[in-house]
Amino acid sequence: MCGIGCVVTLCSQHTIHDFFNEDILWCLRRRGPDSSQQLIKTASDLSYECLFSGHVLHLRGLMTPQPLEDANNNIFLWNGEIFNGVRVDDLENDTEVLFRHLALCSSEADILSLFSSLRGPWSFIYYQASRHSLWFGRDYFGRRSLLWQFNNEVDGAFCLTSVSVYSKSGNQWQEVPACGIFKIDLKACATTKSLSLTLFPWKYSCTEITVDKIFVNVLDQVSKQLPNHIPLMMNESKLCLRAPVIPLNKTVSEASGECPGTNISNIIHMVSVETLQGLLAEEHKKKLVHQFIDVLNEAVKRRVLSLFRDEDQKTREVPSMSNRKAHVAVLFSGGIDSMVIAALADKHVPLGEPIDLLNVAFMIKEQAKQKCTDKKHTNQEVQLDLLCPQESCKDLDGKTGVHLSCFDVPDRITGRAGLKELEAINPSRTWNFVEINVTLEELKKMRQQRINHLIYPLDTVLDDSIGCAIWFASRGEGFISNHGELKPYKSPAKVVLTGMGADEQLAGYSRHRVCFKKYGLEGLKKELEMELDRISSRNLGRDDRIIGDHGKEARFPFLDEDVVSFLNSLPISEKADLTLPRGIGEKLILRLAGMEVGLTASTVLPKRAVQFGSRIAKLESNSEKASDTCSRLKLFS
């Protein structure tokens, strides 16, 4: 993973460095702590200038500083992972491999074909010297962040970056839409002294929608986000990228389209493991579940093995069992998404290597309120407070395994139960259950210092709750149990697996039940189609910025292209059955998969969003709605 940035100026009165301040560079270095370089490309005869900034987190192959420049003066910045589509050998770096392929492209169609073939998350910036062209974009789902900023002056600067800082100026940053790849003809723009963009949109291979209609829809969608002086054009050849997944199966049978209130079944289903076992007795259902397990298992395997491990390349020695450190962590609530990911990761992570389970809890509101009235503490006292912040918390019990009542939020309780299930599946594995305890004071402090800039340009109460929860969880600073005692621990894992994408595809949210009750399967189908269409702008750019801030990389097994295509191929009724109660019907195919990989009680836990499970929601205000603009994100000095 990397932090990448670029500035383009067209005959500006300012130096190019004026448009890329130190605060942004500092944010980029946090994403890529292993190497930082900048490169300026000047075309004095054409009066344009480009600054390229690359900051590398070393995860695969040989360390490869960015930006990369070849003998033909092409320049490449890559923030991504190639898991499939283009061959990358174990000791190769995917940035170098992709750059070599790009250098062989002789046409726009070649470039589009190359990016269409990639499987994995990415954002990139590519300067094609021979054509004076700047290419950039994000993958189909927008799993890697990329922001853009247009200067208000017509001949001003254009900026791209993985992450920014909030700016009070009128030149606001926005997320680059994950609707295709953009190109700027720098030669033409330098001549006219004005910026214009050309778009190459995504298109399903098998679609009845005409190219012209795709162009009209995407142009309309993206143009609304652009300043009036920035024209957006479709490429003249009407070229498109091939979508890496198949379209959603929209078949709805007459019977399955009925709502729960239409007496579809007189059977009263209990929320129990036995109910799931009964469903697995159906041969067709069991076959589908195993197909799903196979494709999800491969997705997890790619994400835990495409990773530099110290013993492979640095020392060439295998550390002793006691000295081995975790390379992979899971954002872990003990819910079905994180449990299945952890259970599948266990099949592929080397047995002597621990897996970190990152479990975040915010102090229960009563204690948080009381603590706010206390006097300031020394640093040492604050660390002790995280173990036992108030006398009102139960005492630590060193014999039976320490636990803290003031952090006993729902996700902590289900997380501990999930740990026991994983230990039963593989008692030989070291499972580091990392208890990450966040006080109200630390929440306010870190939101002000770091988190608000990472969430930006998003700004809702929901963005704040989820962003803060994920930031503290992925930081990985907490406590692990060591022979019944809690010891301070900081996760060294650079790869963080997350369950993002499961709810969107498998009807996991409560709004899906509301939609189903009102409109049946036909309505649910439209809702799920919309979920994946907007996941890049609602979630993934934000989550990438949040997790990347710790010099760690987010990886999303449920958004692996093969997983999405498999799930898209199924009728909705095979993935979820909302006639069944909560804890069974939503994400049904995933719950059945959990049963088949050895999970038990966690397979029937109802969906609980991280903001509620960690208890950050409503911690500071009871009157907010999730969609409200969050005033706390606007508290900039």
C-alpha positions in Angstrom: 0.0 0.0 0.0 1.1 3.5 -0.6 0.3 7.2 -0.3 0.3 8.8 -3.7 -0.1 12.4 -4.8 0.2 14.6 -7.9 0.0 18.3 -8.7 -0.5 19.7 -12.2 0.0 23.4 -12.9 -0.7 25.2 -16.2 1.3 28.4 -16.3 0.5 29.2 -12.6 2.0 32.2 -10.9 2.7 30.0 -7.8 5.5 27.4 -7.4 4.2 23.9 -7.7 5.0 23.2 -4.0 2.5 25.8 -2.9 -0.3 23.5 -3.9 0.9 20.5 -1.9 1.5 21.6 1.7 3.5 19.8 4.4 0.4 18.6 6.2 -0.7 16.6 3.2 2.9 15.2 2.8 2.9 14.2 6.5 -0.4 12.3 6.0 1.0 10.5 2.9 4.1 9.5 4.8 2.0 7.9 7.5 0.4 5.7 4.9 3.8 4.9 3.3 6.5 4.9 6.1 9.1 2.8 4.3 10.1 5.2 1.5 9.2 8.8 0.5 10.2 10.5 -2.8 9.1 13.4 -5.0 9.7 14.0 -8.6 9.0 17.1 -10.7 8.4 16.8 -14.5 8.5 20.1 -16.4 7.5 20.6 -20.0 8.8 24.1 -20.4 7.9 24.4 -24.1 4.3 23.5 -23.3 4.1 25.5 -20.0 2.9 22.7 -17.7 4.5 21.2 -14.7 3.8 18.1 -12.7 4.9 17.1 -9.2 4.6 13.4 -8.3 4.8 12.2 -4.7 5.2 8.5 -3.6 5.2 7.0 -0.1 5.5 3.3 0.2 4.4 0.7 2.7 6.5 -2.4 1.8 4.3 -5.4 1.7 5.3 -7.6 -1.3 8.5 -8.5 -3.3 11.5 -6.3 -3.2 11.3 -2.8 -1.8 10.4 -0.5 -4.7 10.5 3.3 -4.0 8.0 5.5 -5.9 7.5 7.4 -8.1 8.9 5.0 -10.8 10.3 6.5 -14.0 11.5 4.6 -17.0 13.9 5.4 -19.9 11.1 7.0 -21.9 10.3 9.4 -19.0 7.0 7.7 -18.2 6.1 8.1 -14.5 4.0 5.7 -12.4 2.4 5.9 -8.9 0.6 2.8 -7.7 -1.5 2.3 -4.6 -2.8 -1.2 -5.0 -2.4 -5.0 -4.9 -2.6 -7.3 -7.9 -4.1 -10.5 -6.6 -4.9 -11.9 -10.1 -5.2 -11.0 -13.7 -1.5 -10.1 -14.3 1.2 -12.6 -13.2 3.3 -11.4 -10.2 5.9 -13.9 -8.9 6.6 -14.2 -5.2 9.7 -12.1 -5.2 8.4 -9.5 -7.7 6.9 -6.2 -6.8 3.5 -5.6 -8.5 4.3 -1.9 -9.0 7.2 -2.7 -11.2 5.4 -5.5 -13.0 2.4 -3.3 -13.9 4.7 -0.4 -14.9 6.5 -2.7 -17.4 3.1 -3.7 -18.9 2.0 -0.1 -19.1 5.2 0.8 -21.0 4.2 -1.8 -23.7 0.8 -0.2 -24.2 0.7 1.6 -27.6 -2.9 2.8 -27.5 -5.7 3.9 -25.2 -7.4 0.5 -25.8 -4.3 -1.3 -24.6 -4.2 0.7 -21.3 -7.9 0.0 -20.7 -7.5 -3.7 -21.5 -4.6 -3.9 -18.9 -6.6 -2.2 -16.1 -9.7 -4.3 -17.0 -7.7 -7.5 -16.4 -6.5 -6.5 -12.9 -8.0 -8.3 -9.9 -7.5 -6.5 -6.6 -7.8 -3.0 -5.0 -6.1 -0.1 -6.7 -5.8 3.6 -7.4 -3.0 4.9 -9.7 -1.5 8.0 -11.4 0.4 7.4 -14.7 2.2 10.1 -16.7 2.5 8.9 -20.4 5.4 11.1 -21.6 5.1 10.4 -25.4 1.4 11.6 -25.4 1.7 14.2 -22.7 -1.2 12.4 -20.9 -2.0 12.0 -17.2 -4.1 8.9 -16.4 -5.6 8.2 -13.0 -8.5 6.3 -11.4 -9.7 3.8 -8.8 -10.8 0.2 -9.1 -14.3 -0.8 -9.8 -15.4 -0.8 -6.1 -13.2 2.1 -5.0 -11.3 0.1 -2.5 -8.4 2.5 -2.5 -8.8 6.2 -1.8 -8.1 9.0 -4.3 -9.1 12.6 -3.8 -9.1 15.5 -6.3 -9.0 19.3 -5.9 -9.6 21.8 -8.6 -8.3 25.4 -8.1 -11.0 28.0 -8.6 -8.8 29.9 -11.1 -9.2 28.7 -14.7 -5.4 28.4 -15.2 -4.8 27.2 -11.6 -3.6 23.8 -10.3 -5.2 20.4 -10.2 -4.3 18.1 -7.3 -4.6 14.3 -6.6 -3.8 12.6 -3.3 -4.7 9.5 -1.3 -5.5 11.6 1.7 -5.8 15.3 2.5 -6.4 17.7 5.3 -9.4 19.8 5.9 -9.1 23.2 4.2 -11.0 26.4 5.0 -10.3 27.7 1.5 -12.9 27.5 -1.2 -11.0 24.7 -3.0 -12.5 21.7 -1.4 -11.3 18.1 -1.9 -13.7 15.4 -3.2 -13.3 11.7 -3.7 -12.5 10.8 -7.3 -15.6 8.8 -8.5 -14.9 5.1 -9.0 -16.8 5.1 -12.2 -13.9 4.6 -14.6 -10.4 5.9 -15.5 -9.8 9.6 -16.3 -7.3 11.1 -18.7 -6.0 14.7 -19.0 -4.4 15.8 -22.3 -1.7 18.0 -20.8 -0.6 19.3 -24.2 -4.0 20.4 -25.1 -4.7 21.9 -21.7 -1.4 23.8 -21.7 -2.4 25.3 -25.1 -5.8 26.4 -24.0 -4.6 27.3 -20.4 -7.6 25.4 -19.0 -8.2 21.9 -17.6 -10.5 19.3 -19.1 -11.1 15.6 -18.3 -11.8 12.6 -20.5 -13.5 9.6 -19.0 -13.4 5.9 -19.8 -16.2 4.3 -17.9 -16.8 0.8 -16.6 -19.2 -1.5 -18.6 -20.4 -5.0 -18.0 -19.3 -7.4 -20.7 -22.8 -8.8 -21.0 -25.2 -5.9 -20.8 -28.2 -4.7 -22.8 -27.5 -1.1 -22.0 -25.9 0.7 -24.9 -22.6 2.5 -24.6 -24.3 5.8 -25.4 -26.6 5.4 -22.4 -23.8 4.4 -20.1 -21.9 7.6 -21.2 -25.0 9.8 -20.6 -25.6 8.4 -17.2 -22.0 8.6 -16.0 -21.4 12.0 -17.5 -24.5 13.3 -15.7 -23.4 11.7 -12.4 -19.8 13.0 -12.4 -20.4 16.4 -13.9 -22.5 17.4 -11.0 -19.5 17.1 -8.7 -17.2 19.2 -10.9 -16.7 23.0 -10.9 -18.4 24.7 -13.7 -15.1 25.6 -15.5 -14.0 21.9 -15.7 -15.5 20.2 -18.7 -15.9 16.4 -18.7 -15.9 14.5 -22.0 -16.3 10.9 -23.0 -13.5 9.6 -25.1 -14.1 9.9 -28.8 -13.6 6.2 -29.5 -16.3 5.3 -27.0 -13.9 2.9 -25.3 -14.9 1.4 -21.9 -13.3 -0.7 -19.2 -14.6 -4.2 -18.7 -16.2 -4.5 -15.3 -14.4 -7.2 -13.3 -17.6 -8.8 -12.0 -20.9 -10.0 -13.6 -24.1 -8.1 -13.1 -26.5 -8.9 -10.2 -28.9 -11.8 -10.9 -32.3 -10.2 -10.9 -34.5 -13.2 -11.3 -37.3 -13.3 -8.7 -39.6 -16.3 -8.6 -43.2 -15.7 -8.0 -43.2 -17.6 -4.7 -40.0 -16.1 -3.4 -41.1 -12.6 -4.2 -43.8 -12.7 -1.5 -43.5 -10.8 1.8 -43.4 -12.4 5.2 -47.0 -11.3 5.9 -48.4 -13.2 2.9 -48.6 -16.6 4.9 -45.6 -17.9 2.9 -45.0 -20.5 5.6 -46.7 -21.6 8.8 -43.4 -22.9 10.2 -42.1 -21.0 13.2 -38.3 -20.9 12.9 -36.2 -20.7 16.0 -33.0 -18.7 16.0 -30.8 -21.6 16.7 -27.9 -23.6 15.3 -30.3 -26.5 14.8 -32.3 -24.4 12.4 -29.2 -23.8 10.3 -28.3 -27.5 10.5 -31.8 -28.3 9.2 -31.3 -26.0 6.2 -28.0 -27.7 5.4 -29.8 -31.0 5.1 -31.1 -29.8 1.7 -28.5 -31.1 -0.8 -28.8 -28.1 -3.2 -28.4 -25.6 -0.4 -25.3 -27.5 0.9 -23.7 -27.6 -2.5 -24.1 -23.8 -3.0 -22.7 -23.2 0.5 -19.6 -25.2 -0.3 -19.1 -23.4 -3.6 -19.3 -20.1 -1.6 -16.8 -21.4 0.9 -14.4 -22.4 -1.9 -14.4 -19.0 -3.5 -14.3 -17.0 -0.3 -11.5 -19.3 1.0 -9.4 -18.4 -2.1 -10.0 -14.7 -1.6 -8.8 -14.9 2.0 -5.8 -17.0 1.0 -4.7 -14.4 -1.6 -5.0 -11.7 1.0 -3.0 -13.4 3.8 -0.2 -14.9 1.6 0.4 -11.9 -0.7 2.6 -10.5 2.0 6.3 -10.0 2.8 7.3 -12.0 5.9 10.5 -11.3 7.7 11.8 -14.8 7.7 11.4 -15.2 4.0 13.6 -12.4 2.7 15.4 -10.5 5.5 17.0 -13.1 7.8 16.3 -16.2 5.8 15.7 -17.7 9.3 12.5 -18.9 10.9 12.1 -17.1 14.3 11.4 -19.3 17.3 7.7 -19.9 18.1 7.7 -17.5 21.0 9.3 -14.7 19.0 7.0 -14.9 16.0 4.9 -11.8 15.4 1.5 -11.4 13.8 1.5 -10.2 10.1 -2.3 -10.4 9.7 -5.0 -8.9 11.9 -8.8 -9.0 11.6 -11.2 -6.3 12.6 -13.1 -8.5 15.1 -16.5 -8.2 16.7 -17.2 -11.9 17.1 -20.0 -11.5 14.5 -20.4 -13.8 11.6 -18.4 -11.7 9.1 -15.3 -11.5 11.2 -15.6 -15.0 12.5 -15.7 -16.6 9.0 -12.8 -14.4 7.9 -10.7 -15.4 10.9 -11.6 -19.1 10.5 -10.5 -19.1 6.9 -7.4 -17.0 7.6 -6.4 -19.8 10.0 -6.2 -22.3 7.2 -3.5 -20.3 5.4 -1.5 -18.2 7.8 1.6 -20.2 8.8 0.7 -22.2 11.9 3.4 -20.7 14.1 2.3 -17.2 13.4 -0.2 -15.5 15.6 -3.4 -13.9 14.3 -4.4 -10.6 15.9 -8.1 -10.1 16.6 -8.7 -6.4 17.0 -11.7 -5.7 19.3 -12.6 -2.1 20.0 -14.8 -0.8 22.9 -15.7 2.7 23.9 -16.3 3.4 27.6 -19.9 2.8 28.6 -21.6 6.1 28.7 -22.3 6.3 32.5 -18.6 5.8 33.3 -17.6 8.2 30.5 -19.8 11.0 31.9 -18.4 10.5 35.4 -14.8 10.4 34.1 -15.3 13.8 32.3 -15.7 15.4 35.7 -12.4 14.0 37.1 -9.2 15.9 37.3 -6.4 15.5 34.7 -4.2 12.5 35.1 -0.5 11.8 34.5 0.4 9.7 31.4 1.1 6.7 33.7 -2.3 7.1 35.4 -4.0 7.4 32.0 -2.6 4.1 30.9 -3.8 2.5 34.2 -7.2 4.1 33.6 -7.6 2.2 30.4 -7.4 -1.0 32.5 -9.8 0.3 35.2 -11.0 3.8 34.7 -13.3 4.2 37.7 -14.0 2.6 41.0 -17.4 1.9 39.7 -15.9 -0.6 37.3 -15.5 -4.1 38.7 -12.1 -5.0 40.1 -9.8 -7.0 38.0 -9.8 -10.7 38.7 -6.3 -12.0 37.9 -7.2 -15.6 38.5 -10.2 -16.1 36.3 -9.1 -13.8 33.4 -9.3 -10.1 33.7 -12.3 -8.3 32.5 -13.5 -4.7 32.7 -17.2 -4.0 33.2 -16.9 -0.4 31.9 -15.7 -1.7 28.5 -18.1 -4.7 28.4 -19.9 -3.4 25.3 -21.8 -5.9 23.1 -18.8 -6.4 20.7 -16.5 -7.2 23.6 -18.8 -9.9 24.9 -19.4 -11.5 21.5 -15.7 -11.1 20.7 -14.7 -13.1 23.8 -17.2 -15.8 22.9 -15.9 -15.8 19.3 -12.4 -16.3 20.6 -13.4 -19.4 22.4 -14.9 -20.8 19.2 -11.8 -20.1 17.2 -9.6 -21.7 19.9 -11.8 -24.8 19.7 -11.3 -24.9 15.9 -7.5 -24.6 16.2 -6.1 -24.7 19.7 -2.6 -24.8 18.3 -2.9 -21.2 16.9 -1.9 -18.2 19.0 -5.0 -16.0 18.8 -4.2 -12.6 20.2 -7.6 -11.1 21.3 -6.6 -7.4 21.5 -8.9 -5.5 23.8 -8.8 -1.9 22.6 -10.3 0.4 25.2 -11.1 4.0 24.3 -12.1 6.7 26.8 -14.1 9.7 25.8 -11.1 12.0 26.3 -8.9 10.0 24.0 -11.7 9.8 21.4 -12.1 13.6 21.4 -8.3 14.1 21.3 -7.6 11.8 18.4 -10.6 12.9 16.4 -9.3 16.5 16.6 -5.7 15.5 15.8 -6.1 12.9 13.2 -9.4 11.3 12.5 -11.4 14.2 11.2 -8.9 14.9 8.5 -9.0 11.2 7.4 -12.8 11.1 7.3 -12.8 14.3 5.2 -14.4 15.0 2.7 -17.2 12.8 4.2 -18.9 14.5 7.1 -21.9 12.7 8.6 -22.6 11.4 12.1 -22.3 7.8 10.6 -18.9 8.6 9.0 -17.7 9.9 12.4 -18.9 6.9 14.4 -17.6 4.3 12.0 -14.4 6.2 11.1 -13.4 6.6 14.8 -14.2 3.0 15.7 -12.2 1.7 12.7 -9.3 4.1 13.4 -8.8 2.9 17.0 -9.4 -0.7 16.1 -6.9 -0.7 13.3 -4.3 1.1 15.4 -4.2 -2.1 17.4 -3.1 -0.6 20.7 -4.6 -2.4 23.6 -4.2 -5.3 25.9 -4.0 -9.1 25.5 -4.5 -11.8 28.1 -1.3 -13.5 29.2 -1.9 -16.3 31.7 -4.9 -14.4 33.1 -3.3 -11.0 33.2 -3.9 -8.2 30.8 -0.6 -7.0 29.3 -0.2 -3.9 27.0 0.1 -4.9 23.3 0.4 -3.2 20.0 -0.4 -5.2 16.9 2.6 -5.3 14.5 0.3 -6.7 11.6 0.5 -4.6 8.4 -2.5 -6.3 6.8 -5.9 -5.8 8.3 -8.8 -8.0 7.1 -12.2 -6.5 7.3 -15.7 -7.8 6.6 -16.8 -4.8 4.5 -19.1 -5.9 1.7 -20.9 -8.8 3.4 -23.9 -6.8 4.5 -24.2 -5.0 1.2 -24.4 -8.2 -0.8 -26.2 -10.4 1.7 -29.0 -8.2 3.0 -27.4 -7.7 6.4 -28.7 -4.3 7.3 -31.9 -3.6 9.1 -33.0 -1.3 6.2 -33.0 -4.4 4.0 -35.7 -6.0 6.2 -37.8 -2.8 6.1 -37.5 -2.7 2.3 -38.4 -6.4 2.1 -41.5 -6.0 4.3 -42.7 -3.0 2.2 -41.8 -4.1 -1.3 -40.9 -7.8 -1.3 -38.0 -9.4 -3.1 -38.4 -7.0 -6.1 -37.7 -4.1 -3.8 -34.9 -5.8 -2.0 -33.2 -6.6 -5.3 -33.2 -2.9 -6.2 -31.8 -2.0 -2.8 -29.0 -4.5 -3.0 -28.1 -3.4 -6.5 -27.8 0.2 -5.2 -25.7 -0.9 -2.2 -22.7 -2.1 -4.4 -23.1 0.8 -6.8 -22.5 3.3 -4.0 -20.1 1.4 -1.7 -17.1 3.3 -3.1 -18.5 6.7 -2.1 -20.1 5.7 1.2 -17.5 3.5 2.8 -14.4 2.3 1.1 -12.4 5.5 0.4 -13.0 6.5 4.0 -12.0 3.1 5.4 -8.8 3.0 3.3 -7.8 6.5 4.6 -8.6 5.5 8.2 -6.7 2.2 8.2 -3.8 3.4 6.0 -3.1 6.2 8.5 -1.4 3.6 10.8 0.9 2.3 8.0 -1.4 -0.7 7.5 -3.3 -2.0 4.5 -7.1 -2.8 4.5 -8.0 -6.0 2.6 -11.6 -6.9 1.8 -12.2 -10.6 1.1 -15.9 -10.1 0.6 -15.2 -7.7 -2.2 -12.8 -10.0 -4.1 -14.0 -10.0 -7.7 -14.6 -13.8 -7.8 -16.6 -13.6 -4.5 -18.8 -10.8 -5.8 -19.3 -12.5 -9.2 -20.3 -15.8 -7.4 -22.8 -14.0 -5.2 -24.1 -11.9 -8.1 -24.8 -15.1 -10.0 -27.2 -16.4 -7.3 -30.9 -15.4 -7.0 -31.3 -13.2 -3.9 -33.4 -16.0 -2.2 -30.3 -18.2 -2.2 -28.2 -15.6 -0.3 -30.7 -14.3 2.2 -34.2 -15.3 3.3 -35.8 -12.4 5.2 -38.9 -14.5 5.9 -36.7 -16.1 8.6 -36.0 -14.2 11.8 -33.0 -12.0 12.6 -29.9 -14.0 13.3 -30.9 -16.5 10.6 -32.4 -14.9 7.5 -30.0 -12.0 6.8 -26.7 -13.3 5.4 -28.1 -16.8 5.4 -25.5 -18.3 3.0 -22.7 -16.9 5.2 -24.2 -18.3 8.3 -24.5 -21.7 6.7 -20.8 -21.4 5.5 -19.8 -20.6 9.1 -21.5 -23.8 10.3 -19.5 -25.8 7.7 -16.2 -24.3 8.7 -16.8 -25.3 12.3 -18.4 -22.2 13.9 -21.2 -22.6 16.4 -23.1 -19.9 18.4 -21.6 -17.0 16.3 -23.5 -18.3 13.3 -26.9 -17.1 14.7 -25.8 -13.7 16.1 -28.0 -10.9 14.7 -26.3 -8.2 12.7 -25.0 -5.4 14.9 -23.3 -2.4 13.3 -19.8 -1.4 14.7 -21.1 1.9 16.0 -23.6 0.2 18.2 -21.6 -2.9 19.1 -18.6 -0.8 20.2 -21.0 1.7 21.9 -19.5 4.8 20.2 -22.9 5.7 18.8 -24.8 8.2 21.0 -21.8 8.4 23.3 -21.6 12.2 22.9 -25.1 13.0 21.7 -28.5 11.3 21.9 -30.3 13.5 19.5 -28.4 12.9 16.3 -29.4 10.9 13.2 -26.8 8.9 11.3 -27.3 11.1 8.1 -26.9 14.4 9.9 -23.8 16.5 9.3 -21.5 15.9 12.3 -20.6 19.1 14.1 -17.7 17.3 15.8 -15.9 16.8 12.5 -16.0 20.6 11.9 -14.0 21.6 15.0 -10.9 22.7 13.2 -8.5 25.2 14.7 
